[in-house]
C-alpha cells in the first residue's frame, strides 16, 4: 500500500511540474511554442494576429478549391475536398510556409471544427436544420491563403434532418 501511495504522489507532482514548466515556457499541447515569434513569422509574436495575416496570392497561379458534402450510407456526412495547385502536407503542419502546400480549416456554421490534412473528412453529429460547411486553405504555419484580400474558401449549405 505504501508503494502505491508513493507512486501516486510521484506521478501527481511529476505531471504537475511538467505542466507548470511547459506553461511557463509558452509550450502548449499543440506542439509549438506560442511565445516564439519566428514560429508564426510575426515580429510581434502575437499568435492571433499572426494567424490572421493572409498570404496574398496571384489570381493567375492561386490554387482552386471545391467541396461536396455527401450523406454517409451508415451515419453522418462525408466532406470531400478537391484542390488544384495545392498539396495537403500534414508532415509540415506548424512549419514554415511553402508555396503550394498546407492544410485546410473546416468550419460548421462559422465555428472551426477541424484541420483537414487530406481530401476526405467524416462529419458526424451535424446539428439539425440548415447547416453551412466551409473549408478554407491555409499555409503550413496556419495563415489563410487569399486572392485580392478574399480567403480561398468554399462553402456548401445543406439541410440536416
C-alpha positions as CSV (number, residue, x, y, z in Angstrom):
1,X,0.0,0.0,0.0
2,X,2.8,2.4,0.8
3,X,4.5,1.8,-2.6
4,X,1.2,2.6,-4.4
5,X,0.8,5.8,-2.3
6,X,4.4,6.9,-3.1
7,X,3.8,6.1,-6.8
8,X,0.7,8.2,-6.9
9,X,2.4,11.1,-5.2
10,X,5.3,10.9,-7.6
11,X,3.0,10.8,-10.7
12,X,1.0,13.7,-9.4
13,X,3.9,16.0,-8.6
14,X,5.8,14.9,-11.7
15,X,2.9,15.7,-14.0
16,X,2.2,19.0,-12.3
17,X,5.8,20.0,-12.5
18,X,5.9,19.2,-16.2
19,X,2.7,21.2,-17.0
20,X,4.0,24.1,-15.0
21,X,7.3,24.1,-16.8
22,X,5.6,23.9,-20.2
23,X,3.2,26.7,-19.4
24,X,6.0,28.9,-18.1
25,X,7.8,28.4,-21.4
26,X,4.9,29.1,-23.7
27,X,4.7,25.4,-24.8
28,X,1.2,24.0,-25.5
29,X,-0.2,20.6,-26.1
30,X,-0.4,21.6,-29.8
31,X,3.3,21.1,-30.0
32,X,4.7,24.5,-30.8
33,X,5.9,27.4,-28.8
34,X,3.3,30.2,-28.9
35,X,5.9,32.7,-27.4
36,X,8.3,32.2,-30.3
37,X,7.7,35.0,-32.9
38,X,9.7,33.1,-35.5
39,X,7.2,30.3,-35.4
40,X,4.5,32.5,-37.0
41,X,6.7,34.9,-38.9
42,X,5.3,37.8,-36.9
43,X,7.6,40.3,-35.4
44,X,5.2,41.0,-32.6
45,X,4.8,37.4,-31.5
46,X,1.1,37.9,-31.3
47,X,-0.3,34.5,-32.1
48,X,-3.8,35.6,-33.0
49,X,-2.6,38.4,-35.3
50,X,0.0,36.1,-37.0
51,X,-2.7,33.5,-37.9
52,X,-4.9,36.2,-39.4
53,X,-2.3,37.7,-41.7
54,X,-3.3,36.2,-45.0
55,X,-0.8,35.2,-47.6
56,X,-1.9,37.0,-50.8
57,X,-1.5,35.0,-54.0
58,X,-1.6,36.0,-57.7
59,X,-5.0,35.1,-59.1
60,X,-3.4,33.5,-62.1
61,X,-1.5,31.0,-60.1
62,X,-3.6,30.6,-56.9
63,X,-4.9,27.2,-56.0
64,X,-8.6,26.4,-56.5
65,X,-10.9,24.7,-54.1
66,X,-14.2,22.8,-54.4
67,X,-16.1,20.8,-51.9
68,X,-19.1,18.5,-51.7
69,X,-20.9,17.1,-48.7
70,X,-22.3,13.6,-49.2
71,X,-24.7,11.7,-46.9
72,X,-22.7,8.8,-45.4
73,X,-24.5,5.5,-46.0
74,X,-24.1,4.5,-42.3
75,X,-24.3,7.7,-40.3
76,X,-23.4,11.4,-40.7
77,X,-21.9,13.0,-43.8
78,X,-18.7,12.9,-45.7
79,X,-16.8,16.0,-46.8
80,X,-14.8,15.7,-50.0
81,X,-12.5,18.5,-50.9
82,X,-10.9,18.9,-54.3
83,X,-7.9,21.2,-54.8
84,X,-5.9,22.2,-57.9
85,X,-2.4,23.7,-57.4
86,X,-2.4,22.8,-53.7
87,X,-1.0,19.8,-51.8
88,X,-2.0,18.7,-48.4
89,X,1.2,18.5,-46.2
90,X,0.3,17.0,-42.8
91,X,4.0,16.4,-42.1
92,X,4.7,20.1,-42.4
93,X,1.9,21.5,-40.2
94,X,3.2,24.2,-37.9
95,X,6.4,24.6,-40.0
96,X,7.3,27.5,-42.3
97,X,5.2,28.4,-45.3
98,X,6.0,26.5,-48.5
99,X,4.2,27.7,-51.7
100,X,1.5,25.3,-52.9
101,X,1.2,23.3,-49.7
102,X,-0.5,23.4,-46.3
103,X,-3.8,22.2,-44.8
104,X,-7.4,23.3,-44.6
105,X,-9.6,24.5,-41.8
106,X,-13.2,23.2,-41.7
107,X,-16.0,25.3,-40.2
108,X,-19.6,24.3,-39.5
109,X,-22.0,27.2,-39.1
110,X,-19.0,29.6,-38.6
111,X,-17.3,27.5,-35.8
112,X,-14.0,25.9,-36.5
113,X,-14.5,22.1,-36.4
114,X,-11.1,20.7,-37.5
115,X,-8.0,20.8,-39.5
116,X,-8.1,18.9,-42.8
117,X,-4.9,17.1,-43.9
118,X,-6.4,15.3,-46.9
119,X,-9.3,15.3,-49.2
120,X,-11.9,13.4,-47.0
121,X,-13.4,14.1,-43.6
122,X,-16.3,12.3,-41.9
123,X,-18.7,14.8,-40.3
124,X,-20.6,13.2,-37.5
125,X,-23.3,14.7,-35.4
126,X,-24.0,17.8,-37.5
127,X,-26.8,20.0,-36.0
128,X,-30.3,19.6,-37.4
129,X,-31.6,22.2,-39.8
130,X,-29.8,24.3,-42.3
131,X,-26.0,23.7,-41.9
132,X,-23.2,25.7,-43.6
133,X,-19.9,23.8,-44.1
134,X,-16.9,26.0,-45.1
135,X,-13.4,24.9,-46.0
136,X,-10.5,27.4,-46.3
137,X,-7.0,26.7,-47.4
138,X,-4.1,27.7,-45.1
139,X,-0.3,27.6,-45.1
140,X,1.7,25.2,-43.1
141,X,2.0,28.0,-40.5
142,X,-1.8,28.3,-40.3
143,X,-2.2,31.6,-42.2
144,X,-5.1,31.8,-44.7
145,X,-4.4,31.8,-48.4
146,X,-6.1,34.7,-50.2
147,X,-6.6,36.3,-53.6
148,X,-7.4,40.0,-53.7
149,X,-8.0,40.1,-50.0
150,X,-10.5,37.2,-50.0
151,X,-9.7,33.9,-48.4
152,X,-9.5,30.9,-50.7
153,X,-12.5,29.0,-49.4
154,X,-15.7,27.2,-50.5
155,X,-19.0,26.8,-48.7
156,X,-21.9,24.3,-49.1
157,X,-25.2,24.7,-47.3
158,X,-27.2,21.5,-46.6
159,X,-30.3,20.5,-44.8
160,X,-29.7,18.1,-42.0
161,X,-32.7,16.2,-40.6
